[in-house]
Amino acid sequence: MTALDPDFVIGSNLTLVCLAYSHLLAQYTWSFSGVTTWEGQTLFMPSLSRAHSGVYTCKASNSLSGLHSSMDTIITVSGMKPGLRVIG
């Protein structure tokens, strides 16, 4: 597994995909800042806010083989959507 630490702007979408090479089908779980909250290979979150900034961890495991692996990705959400201006 590999990780990139990208920056996102507020309002953008986030798609993270976890892939583990295994002879047996792997199960995937995602956690955000240490709390497991999603199951599945792909994590999609629309319309990001600053609250979505943090560490996302994918854990791939296989209950038959007992093997597992995990990967952290740091996501930073800041700024505004390109093209928007604050008029005041």
Buried (B, 14 or more C-beta within 10 A) or exposed (E): BEEEEEEBEBBBEBEBEBBBEBEEEBBBBBBBEEEEEBEEBEBEBEEBEEEBBBEBBBBBBBEEEEBEBBBEBEBEBEBEEEEEEEEE
